[in-house]
Amino acid sequence: MTEKVQGPASYFPSIEKKYGQPMQHWFDQIADRLDHSHMQIVSFLKEAHAMGHGHANAIVAHQLAKKKGA
């Protein structure tokens, strides 16, 4: 039996559908900003890409956790 995806990654299918780009595209967009604060990166996605707060937050949370090794 497969486990249900939880946490920030649970948003990924809807992000890909809504914005028409694979997740790697969004990870690449913020890769050089991961030393900024969480909310600064969220604001970048919202302002530069008209992304909703929840979707931007999920992307940033996922990538920052990955950077920390979580």
C-alpha positions in Angstrom: 0.0 0.0 0.0 1.3 3.5 -0.9 1.3 6.1 1.8 -0.5 9.4 1.2 1.9 12.3 0.5 1.8 14.8 3.4 3.4 18.1 4.2 4.5 20.6 1.6 4.8 18.0 -1.1 1.1 17.3 -1.0 0.7 20.7 -2.8 2.9 19.8 -5.7 0.3 18.2 -8.0 -1.9 21.3 -7.7 1.0 23.7 -8.2 2.1 21.9 -11.4 -1.5 22.0 -12.7 -2.2 25.6 -11.8 1.1 27.1 -13.0 1.9 24.7 -15.8 5.4 24.1 -14.8 7.1 21.0 -13.2 8.2 21.4 -9.6 11.9 21.4 -10.7 11.1 24.7 -12.5 10.0 26.3 -9.2 12.9 24.8 -7.2 15.3 26.3 -9.8 13.6 29.7 -9.4 14.5 29.9 -5.8 17.8 27.9 -5.7 19.9 31.1 -5.5 17.7 32.6 -2.8 17.8 29.8 -0.2 20.0 32.0 2.0 17.2 34.5 2.4 14.5 34.3 5.0 11.5 32.0 4.4 9.1 34.9 3.9 11.5 36.8 1.6 11.5 33.8 -0.8 7.7 33.4 -0.5 7.3 37.1 -1.3 9.5 36.6 -4.4 7.3 33.8 -5.7 4.2 35.8 -5.1 5.5 39.0 -6.6 7.5 37.7 -9.6 5.3 34.7 -10.5 1.8 35.7 -9.2 1.8 32.6 -7.1 -0.6 32.1 -4.2 0.7 32.2 -0.7 0.0 28.6 0.2 1.7 27.3 -2.9 4.7 29.6 -2.5 5.0 28.6 1.1 4.9 24.9 0.3 7.7 25.2 -2.2 9.9 27.3 0.1 9.2 25.0 3.1 10.1 21.9 1.1 13.3 23.4 -0.2 14.5 24.8 3.1 13.9 21.5 4.8 15.8 19.8 2.1 18.7 22.2 2.5 18.7 21.5 6.3 18.8 17.8 5.6 15.3 17.1 7.0 
